[in-house]
């Protein structure tokens, strides 16, 4: 009997060593990706960021088009008319000239003040700055969502590894307990209680694998990656950034740019109500064919001036609209400042409490682990009940899960704080 037991134990050890080798080879060849890979991939694939970049290029084209519109505008046009008089009926020749024809090349040049020109260029610049700031905010939003999902997927990976490790640990103990039960060291009911716990742990490991696969799929979906391979995630390295002054943040820049845009719009209204002047010149052929039409080649030039006098107080109404927009901007800005302060305070307090809780959980894990190790020594001799052994293992599992959960919560809080501190 002892010889058979020794042979069985030998084969179990051999199988265990073989299994460890297979797992080690699998892990060595498993593809590992880190957080930066997903962040950069998501930024490259984001259609929103590409759209915003296209808007910046479009603004550059608008600036070139505006510069071209300031210079002389050259055009060619031709008209011809014929007003026949039939049996004395027809247009008065003194008015219609009977028939006319012209073919002219015209040059027009609007005379704009330097301030008006600069204000129009400034409008395009502000639009570009606004889009640039939107890109920065969009990148922060994208990075925040990717980091949050990466942390979630990494937590699922840790949970899977831990549940699998515990299952194999219990599986090894199951063989020992089975022999002890056959030798009447433990009752059959106690062995069955342990076996049920083993089955529950196996189901928990399988469920953890499903959760991990789903979280990895969500991470790939957010990053724009079409890949169904099961990979290993590197531990996320997320450092808490120093608190940044709100006045220098990308969020505050939005309200500053909105203010500058309203000021620019007010200036443009003023320029629109100033006198406008322009010069023109044309050259070509213009004839009524009445007197020596072959000599009707020539040129003309002149100027235009327009002065607004009265338009029903539309200028004042436009001012009122800008004033309302400014009041709205201030309301949004003040409310955001209050929200930002509250958010930073709340997240900082949660982070501090979470770190303190981590220390307490580590102490709990140390005690529960020592208890499991003691019970492992008492188990072969039958000096401990199976139910007490299972309780000790469950306490250790619960402490480990709580530590993992609080550690993940800590990373999520740092991610949130870094987002608002940009």
Buried (B, 14 or more C-beta within 10 A) or exposed (E): EEEEEEEEEEEEEEEEEEEEEEEEEEEEEEEEBEBEBBBEBBBEBBEEBEEBEEBBEEBEEBBEEBEEEBEEBEEEEEEEEEBEEEEEEEEEEEEBBBBBBBBBEBBBBBEBEEEBBEBBBBBBBBBBBBBBBBBBBBBBEBBBBBBBBBBBBBBBBBBBBBBBEBBBBBEEBBEEBBBBBEEEBBEEEBBEBBBEBBEEBBEBBBEBBEBBBEBBBEBBEBBBBEEEEEBEBBEBEBEBEEEEEBEEBBBBBBBBBBBBBBBBBBBBBEBEEEEBBBBBBBBBBBBBBEEEEEEBEEEEEEEEEEEEEEEEEEBEEBBEEBEEBBEEBEEEBEEBBEEBEEBBEEBBEBBEEBEEBBEEBEEBBEEBBEBBEEBBEEBBEBEBBBEEBBEBBEBBBEBBBBBBBBBBBBBBBBBBBBBBBB
